[in-house]
Amino acid sequence: MAKQIFDYQNGDEVKLTVLVKTAEVRQAKNGNKFIAFTFQDASGHISAKFWDASEADIAQYKAGEVVQVSGKRELYQGNPQIKLYSVRLATQEEGNDPSKYVEHAPETADDMGEELNDFIFQITNANWNRIVRKVLGDHKQAFLTYPAAKSNHHAFTGGLAFHTLSILRLAKSVAAQYSSVNKSLLYAGAILHDLGKTIELSGPVSTEYTMEGNLIGHIVLIDEAIVVAAQELKIDPASEDMIMLRHVVLAHHGLLEYGSPVRPQLLEAQILHDLDELDAEINMLTTAYQRVEPGTFTERLFGMDNRRFYRPEKGQGYPDPK
């Protein structure tokens, strides 16, 4: 079996067939252009720089292309990267199907869809149940296949559904522990909170932000979809039910500076924000631990305040390094 990105250690000579996840054209201090690559395969992603790139190189090596690269794995400011020796487009014989180089959720779309339906049945408020079914139905296929982010957490095929289900499983435990929690509101908010990412993001392969994603963002996009669904279903958008549901979704980033137009002012809104943060952070750390040996530190994690985390020698339950 061919080696993947994280089969190599720092200092190893690298030869790989990978997907170009991102290819950003930048200008060096000497005025020459270079391409800041992010390469991806099923084991994860890694950065590389193509110095002194010509216009032909820039036109050829775009996001979504499969390339053959050679170089050396090294560390730069605590993060792994490939020092490129060469790069070229992969041939059909080498495997140039982009779908073969993306990470996947650890559960199938069918299994996640079935479990999601079980949670929807437990939303006993008729208005919230109808809204969830309508909005999710309009985006179901994308919801089950899209990542939850371009990078950082759950940035893999099916990551959006997997992240949502992880929050729902946590929410189930919280609701069982605290009788004051409105389970229907928490479940409805959890299912809807990131659904706008099916509009914000381009898809699971070489994920980019769409124009709507860049200029509006997933929180506002899903709020608009909720209002439209309410109008189509003849549910008053100004009713207390709808204002509460919209608030839980709108406040899920917690802080104004993180993109929420309001801070949480309902118990369920605060819980959803906390569970969203918890699941994202656990996923970032679990992924990082898979890429280092016991007794060493992870790379710096941008989504965790650029901190590095230590993987204990005798950690119980930690994933095996990839």
N, C-alpha and C positions, 0 to 999 in steps of 0.2 A: 504494500500500500504506500502511495506517495506521501512524503512528509508534508505536514501542514505548518502554519506559521509558528504555533507554540510548541512544536516538537523541537525547535531550535533553542539553544541557550546563548547567552551573551558571549560574543567572541567566535561563534560558529560561522563558517561560510554557508551561505544560504543560496539555494536554487529552488524556486517555487513557481507554481502556476496559481495566480490569485485574481480576484476581482478588484477592479478599481472602484472603491466605495466613494471616494471624493477625489477631485483633482482641481485644486485651487491655484490659479496663476497669480504669482506675487513677484515683487521686484526686489532684487538684492541691493546691497549698499553700493555695488559697482555699477548699478543701473541695468544689469542684465536680468532677464526674466527667469524664473524657475517655477517648477510645479511642486506644490506641497501635496503629496499623495497620502491617502489612507487606503491601504490594501486590506482585503478581507478574504477569509475562507471560513469553513465551518467551525474552526477552532477559535476564531476571534479576529481582531483587526490590529494593524500596526502602521505606524507612519513612516514616510520616506520622503526624501527631497531629490528632485531631478534638476540639477544645476545647469545653468546656461541653456535653457530649453529654447529651441527654435520655434518659429510660428508653425512649422509642420508638426513638430512634436506636440505642441499645444492642441492643434487640431486633431491629432491622432489619439492621444491618450486622455480620453474623457471618462467620466463616471459611467459605469455600466459595461466597460470593455474588460475582457479577460486578457491578462498579460503574463508573460514569462519573465521573471526577474531573477537576477543574480546579484549577490552582494554579501554583506557581513552584518550580523545582528550585533548591535551595541546599545549602550545606554546614553541618553542625552537628557541632562537635568533630571535624572532619576527615572526617566521613562524609556521603554524599549523602542528602538527604531531600526530600520534597515539602511545601512550605508550602501547606496546603489552603485553597482559596477555597470550593469546594463539592464535595459528593459526593451521588450518588443511585444507586439501583439501575439497572442497564443494561436496556434493552428487548430484546426478541427480535430486532428489526431491527439493533440495535447489536452483537448477538452475546453472548448470555448463557450459552453453554456453557462450564462451568469447564475442561473438558479441553483447550480451545483456548489456555489461558493458562498452561500449565505447560511448563517446560523438559524436554527429552528428552536421553537419552544419545546420543552421536554414532554409535552402532551399533544395529542392530535387535535385537529380542529373539530372533528366529530365529538370527541370526548368532552372538549371544553364547551361546545355548543349545547350538549346534553345537560351538563352540570349547570350551565347558565340558565337554562329553562327551568330547572328545579328552583333556583333562587327567584326567578320571576314569579312563579306560582305562589311564593311566600309573600309577595307584595300585595297585601290585602286591601289597601286603599285603591278604590276603583280608578280614580283619576290618574294616580301615579302609575298604576299597572298599565293602563291604556297608553299613556304617554311613552313609557319604556318600550312597550311592544311596537308602537308606531315608529319611534325614532330608531330603535335598534333594527327593526325590519327594513328600514330604508338604507341601512349601512351594514347589514349582517355579514356579507361576504368579505368586505374590507376589514371589518372588525376582527374577524377570525384569522386574518392573514397579515395584517399590518403590524409593524413594530410599535412599541410605546414611545419611542423617541428616535431621533437621528443617531444619537450616541448616548453615553452614560448608562442608563438603565433600561433593561428589557429591549435593547436595540436589535431585535432579531425577528424573523418571520414568526407570526403568532404571538409576539410579545405583548401586544395591546390586550388581547383576550386573556393571556396568562396573568398579566399584571392585574387586570380587573378581577379575575377569579381569586387571585391571592388575597386581594383586599376583601372580597366578599367572604372568604373563609375566615379571615381575621375578624370581620364584622360580625359573623355568626357567633364567634366566641365572646366578643364584647357584649352583644345583645343578650346572650345567655347569662352573663355575669351581672349585668346591670339592667334591672327591670324598667328603669326610667327611660331607656333608649327606645325611640320609635323605630323598630326594626324595618318596617316598610319604607320609611323615608331614607334610612341609611342605605338599604339595599338599592333603592331606586337611584339615589345620588351616586352610589359606587358604580353602578352599571353605566350611567350617563356621563360621569365626570370627564372622561378622556375620549369620548366618542368623536369629538370634534377633530381628533387627530387623523381620522379617515379623510378629512378635508385638508387639514394643515400639512400633512405629509404626502409624498408622491407614491409611496408603496414600499414593499419589503426589499426590493433590489436597488442598491445605490440610492438610498433614501435621501431626498432633498426636501426642503420646505417649498410648498407651492406659493404662488402669489398671495392667495388668501391667508396662508399660514404666516407669511412674513408680515403682511400688512394688517391682519386682523387678529389671528391667533385662535387656538382651539377653544379657549374658554368662551369667548364671545361667539364663535361659530356654533358651538353646541347650544348656547343659550338661545340664539336665533332659531335653531332647529326645534327646540322645545316650544317656543312661542308659536311657530308655524304649525307644529303638530297639534297644539291645544286648539288653535283656531279651526283646523280641519276637523277635529273631533268634537267641536262645539263645547269645549271646556273654557270657562272664563279665565284668561291669562292673569287677571287681577284678583282672582280668588285666593284665599289664604293657602289652600293646598298648593297652588301653582307658585306663589311667591316663596313659600318654604322650599319647594323642590328646586326652584331656580337659585335661591340663595345658597343651598348646600353645594350646588355645582359651581356657582360663580366664586365661592370662597375657598375652593379646595386647595389653592396654592398658599393660603394662609396669610401672606403679607402683600401689600400693594406693590412693593418693589419686586416681588416675584411673579407679578402678572395678574393677581386677583383684583377685580375692581372693588371688592369689599372684603373685610376681614370676617372670620367666622363669628356669627352672633346667634347661632343655634347649637345645642349640644351635638346634634348629628353632624353639623357642618364642621365642628372642631374635631370630632372623632374621625370623619373622613379625611380631613387634612393630616391628622396624626398617622393614620393607617397608610395613607398614600406615601408619606415620607418614610415610614418604617419599611414598607415593602421595597421601595426604590433603593433605600440604603442597603438593605440586606442583599438585594440582587447585585448591586455594584460591588459589595465586598465579596460575595460568593464567587462572582466572576473573576475578581482580582486574585483571590486565593487559588483559583484553578490554574493560574499562570505562574505561580512561584512554588518553590520547594519549601518544605517545613524548615523552620529556623531562619527564614529570610523575610525581608520586607517586600510588600507590593510596590508597584509603581505609584506615583502620586495620582490621586483620584480627584479630578476636577470637581465632580459633583459632591465631594466630601471635603470641601474647603482646602483642596490640594494637599490633603494629608496622605502619608504612607501608613500602612497597617502591617503589623507583625503577624506572621503565621507561626503559631507555636509548634515546637518539635513534636509534642504529644497531644495536639488538638484532637478532641473527640468529634467525629462526625464531619470533619472538613472534607471537601471534595478532593479527589486525586488530581494532581497537576496534569494538565493536558499536554 
